[in-house]
């Protein structure tokens, strides 16, 4: 079980490291766009869409990494007051009954959504917009797949805690 956790954590960590460069690229593109917009008083639609694509890619593909490092949004009304085993039980149940089913639904539905976009060669509806809208749509599938893998790792860690002898 420990080897599976290690492999899943490495996948999330590597993807998180690669995607962190998307943040730097996005900052650069936004800076250039702002300079062009305020100095030359115009903008390119494709540049605005690149910003949107990069933000979407960053948000979606970093979700597993964020979950791995416990930096996701959580409502800690009762959770912080629980014991280690109590937290592990909540994490196990949440993973099994909320995270995995939700990831499955999004992965399956977004796959068909992105595949349909790819098959028709969907482009941006905006004049001067980007081609290949399906790339961003496939990132939905990929992002939730990464989140699912990290969720499985978290479930396995919870099981280890629950079955650990004190």
C-alpha positions, 0 to 999 in steps of 0.5 A, spaced: 500 500 500 505 504 501 508 503 494 502 505 491 501 511 495 508 513 493 507 512 486 500 516 486 504 522 490 510 522 485 505 523 480 501 529 483 508 532 485 511 532 478 504 535 475 504 540 480 511 542 479 510 542 471 504 546 472 507 551 476 510 554 470 504 555 467 503 560 473 509 564 471 507 564 463 500 566 465 503 572 469 508 574 463 502 574 458 498 578 463 503 583 463 504 584 456 497 584 455 496 590 460 502 594 457 499 593 450 492 595 452 494 601 456 500 603 452 497 602 445 490 602 447 488 595 444 488 588 445 488 582 441 482 577 443 487 571 442 491 574 448 485 574 452 483 567 451 491 565 452 490 568 459 483 564 460 486 558 457 492 558 462 488 560 468 484 554 467 489 549 465 493 552 472 486 551 476 485 544 473 491 541 473 494 543 480 488 540 483 491 534 485 497 537 487 493 542 492 490 536 495 496 533 496 499 538 500 492 540 504 491 547 501 484 546 498 478 549 501 475 546 507 470 548 512 473 546 519 468 547 523 469 540 527 474 537 523 480 540 527 477 538 533 477 530 531 483 525 533 487 523 528 483 517 527 477 521 527 480 525 521 482 519 517 475 516 518 472 523 515 477 523 510 476 516 508 468 517 508 469 523 504 473 520 499 469 514 498 462 517 497 464 524 495 470 525 491 471 519 487 463 519 485 464 526 483 471 525 479 468 519 476 462 523 473 466 529 471 471 525 468 466 521 464 462 527 462 467 532 460 471 526 456 465 526 451 464 534 452 471 534 449 471 529 444 465 532 441 469 538 441 475 535 438 471 531 433 468 538 430 474 542 430 471 547 435 474 554 435 473 560 439 467 563 437 470 570 438 473 573 432 481 573 432 480 567 438 484 561 439 483 555 435 482 548 438 478 549 444 478 542 445 485 542 449 482 546 454 476 541 455 480 535 455 484 539 461 477 538 465 478 531 464 485 530 465 485 535 472 479 531 475 483 524 473 489 527 477 485 529 483 482 522 483 489 519 483 491 524 489 484 522 492 486 515 492 492 516 495 489 520 500 484 514 502 489 509 502 493 514 507 486 514 511 486 507 511 493 506 514 491 511 519 485 507 521 488 500 521 495 503 525 495 500 532 497 505 537 
